[in-house]
Each structure stands twice: as C-alpha cells, then as structure tokens.
Amino acid sequence: MKQFQSISKEVDIIGQIADLKEVDYKNMLVLTALIELLIDKGIISRKEVLQKTNLLDLEMKLDDLLQN
C-alpha cells in the first residue's frame, strides 16, 4: 500500500510540473505577443527590449550575489 501511495504521489508531482510548464508556455506566449505589438507600433524598439532584459538580468545576478 505504501508503494502505491508513493507512486501516486510521484504521478501527482509529475502532473503538477506539466501544469506549470503549460502555464509558463502561455505566459511566455502572451509576453512575446505584447512585446511584438509594442515593437510593431513603434512604441519600443527591439534594441530597447534587449538592453532592458540584459540590465534586469544583471541586477538579479547582483542581488543574488549580495544575498549570499
């Protein structure tokens, strides 16, 4: 019985991971669409998006270093 519960728990965790991957995919799709629309409308440039992305990534890495 314990083995069944363990397998059931593992299946549940795998299902939760699959759900998170689906949510992550949908969020990325919407974000990409929004960025592309802003670029298409001339509100922002692709270069600005990349610069901001790199800046935020660097800031997050620095925050991680300072917390450790």
Stockholm file with secondary structure:
# STOCKHOLM 1.0

chainA/1-68         MKQFQSISKEVDIIGQIADLKEVDYKNMLVLTALIELLIDKGIISRKEVLQKTNLLDLEMKLDDLLQN
#=GR chainA/1-68 SS CHHHHHHHHHHHHHHHHHHHHHHHHHHHHHHHHHHHHHHHTTSSCHHHHHHHHHHHHHHHHHHHHHHC
#=GC SS_cons        CHHHHHHHHHHHHHHHHHHHHHHHHHHHHHHHHHHHHHHHTTSSCHHHHHHHHHHHHHHHHHHHHHHC
//
